[in-house]
């Protein structure tokens, strides 16, 4: 047997929800390089058009809208006749995102949990129902190290940043939800896994960046490109016997 094509994604239809974002855009390019036909399912067509990759198509999808999710995913299925891989990496957030716990209203909490965790539930459920028709599929949900370990608030001292309370609850929920999907849909040959990145550099306060790097064995924050390999692995036949797992990509942050 030749293993040279284990990571090949030719003829695979991949939907990247949040594909125009910081991490999503890199994943789209990586999947395209390995031969996948990728749908960027996002609210920002402008950002999607900046992605230079072959076999890529934009479709509007707002994960906070049941109508939008159903329309987008059913439209992709009708056009492509299948959905092989769904990747959820959208990151919706309320306008007051980033407040300290004491200042977070219950309405804000509900909005973020509903739109983020609820949106992943909705996209996964609709996609899985379509995947069942072809008796196979892959769901990859993005969580975070803060869905696994508690935040270290010391790294935020001296900055205007904090780790929003809803974020940890949402990401922990995504991990548990994905394990549920893995066992629930296993009989349909649908695999479900999680990718949990560590902190990804995106122009954060230099004080924060230095403190974060100091706590990380690899001594730096992640680059968005560092996450791409994990997505390719889980989307390909290289992970054909992997389901219900949380792949942590954090430079060793959670090892301590």
N, C-alpha and C positions, 0 to 999 in steps of 0.2 A: 504493500500500500504506500502511495505517495502522500506525504503530509504537506507538500508545498502549497496547496490551495486551501488550507484550513482557514485562513483569514480572508479569503476572497469573498467579496460581496456582490459579485456580478449577478444581475437579474433579480436582486433583492429590492423590494420596495420598502423604504425606510421613511417614517414620519418623525421629524424632530420638532416637538412642540417647544417653542421658545428657541427655535433654531436661529433667530436673528440676534440673540443675546451674546454676552461675553464668552461664555463657554460653548453655548449652542452653535455659534458660527464656526468655531474651530472644529467641532464634531462633524458638522455638515461637510466641511472641506475634507476631513479625514475619511469619512465614509465614501465620499465621492471618489477620492483617490483609489479606494479599494474596489471601485466598480459599482457601487450602489446607486440606484435612482432615488434621490432624496427630495422629499417634500418639506419645505420650511413652513411649518404651521405656526404663525406668529401674528401679532397685531401690527407689526411695523414692516410694511413693504419697503420703506425707504432704507432701513438697515439691511433687510434681506438682499436688496439689489447691490449692496456693496460686496457681497460674498462672490468671489470669483471661483466657481467650481462647475464641472461638467455634470449634466444630468440632474440639475437642481431646478425645482419649481416652487414658487411661493403660493401659499393658500392662506387666506385669513382665518385665524382661529383665536378666539378669546376663551381661555379655560374657565373663566368665571360665568360664562353663558352656556347653558345647556343647549339652547338652540344653535349657537355657533359651533359647539363641539360636534353635535350630531350632523350638522350640515357639512362641515369640513371633512370629517372622517368618512362619512358615507359617500361624499363626493369623490374622495380619493379612491375608495374601494370600487366605486362604479367605473372610474376611469382606468385604474390599474388592474382591476379584477382580483386584487389581494392587498393585504398589508402584512408584510413579513415581520417588521420591527417597529415598535412604537417607543420613542425615547421622550420622557417627560423631563424637561429641564427649564420650563418657564418659571419665572420668579415674580409673581404679582405681589404688590405691596400697597398698603393704604398710604394716603398722603401724609399721615402722621407717623409713619414708620420710623423707628429709631429712638423713640422716647424711652426714658427710664421706666421701669416697672410701675413705680408709684404714679406715673402720669398717664399710664395706658388705660383708656376707658374700656368698659366691657364691650361696647359697640365696635371699637377698633379691634379688639381681640377676636370677636366673632367674624368680622369682615375678613381678617387675614387668614384665620383658620379655614373659613368657608371657601375663600377664593383659591388659596394655595393647596392645602390638603384636599379640600373638596374638589378642586379642579383636577388634581391628579387622579382622584377616585373616578371622576366622570370620564376623563380621557381613557383611562385604563379599562373601564367597564365597557364603553362603546367600542373601543378597539378590539377587546377580547371577544365580544359578540360577533364581530366581523371575522376575526381570526378563526373562530370555531368553524366557520363555513369551509375553510381550507384545511382544518384539522392540524394546524400548527401556527406558531407565532412566538414572538419574543417581546417582552415588556421590560424596559429599563427605566427605573425611576431615580431621580437625583435627590439625595438627602444631603447629609453633612456630617462632619465629625461631631458637631454639636447636637446631633441626634443620638450620639453614642456616649460622649463624655460631657461633663459640665463645663460651661464657659469659665475661662480664667479672666476675671474682671480686672486683674492687675495690668494686663496688656493694654487696657483702654484708658488707664489713668494718665492724665496730662494731655488728653485729647477730648474732642467733643463727641467721640464715638461711644457706642455701647453695643452689647448684643441684645437685640429685642427679645423679650420674653416669649412672644408667639413663635419665633423662629425655632427655638429648641423643641417646643411642643409639636410644631408642624413636621420638622425633620425626623423626630423620633416616631411620630405617627406614620410617616411615609415608609420607614423601615419595617415597622410591624405590619402595615397594610400590604406591603409587597410580599412579605412572607405568607400572608393569607392568600394572596393571588397565586403564589407558587403552588400551594397545595390544592386550592380550589379548582384551578384550571389545568392541573397536571394531566388529567385524563383526556384532555383535548390536545395534548402535546404542545401546550403553551408554557414557556418558561418565563419566570419573572425574577429579576435581580435588581439590586440597588448599587449605585455608585455614590460614595460619600467623600467628596473632596475636602481637603483642608482649606485654609485660607488662600484665596486666589488674588494675586496682586491686581489692583484696579485703581491705582493712583491714590491709595489711602494715605493718611497722615504719616509722615516719616517717623514720628515717635512710635506710632503703633507698629509700623513695618519692622523697625529695629527690634522691638520687644517680641514681636511674633517670631521673627527669624531666630532670635536667641533661644527660644523655647523649642525650636524644631531641629531634630538631629541633622537634617540636610542643610540647616542654617539659611533658609530662604523661604519666602512664600511661593506658592505654586504659580506657574505660568499657565494660562488657559490651555496651551498645547500639551501640558503634562497630563491632562485628563483624557485626551483623545484615544490613547492606546487602550485604556480600560473599556471605552465604549465600543471600539472595534472588536475587542476580544469577546465581549458579551453579546454583540450583534452577530457574531460569526459562528461557524461550526466548530471553532476551537473550544467553545464553551458548551458543547452539545449536552454535557451531563452536569451542567451547573445550573441550579435553580434555588431560589429562596435565600440567596447569599448577599451579603453586604460587602462590596469591594471598597476598602478604604484607601484613598489616594491622598496622603497627607504629609509626605516627607518624613514620616515617623512621629508626628506630633502626638498621636494617641498612644505611642509606645511607653512613654514615661509612666 
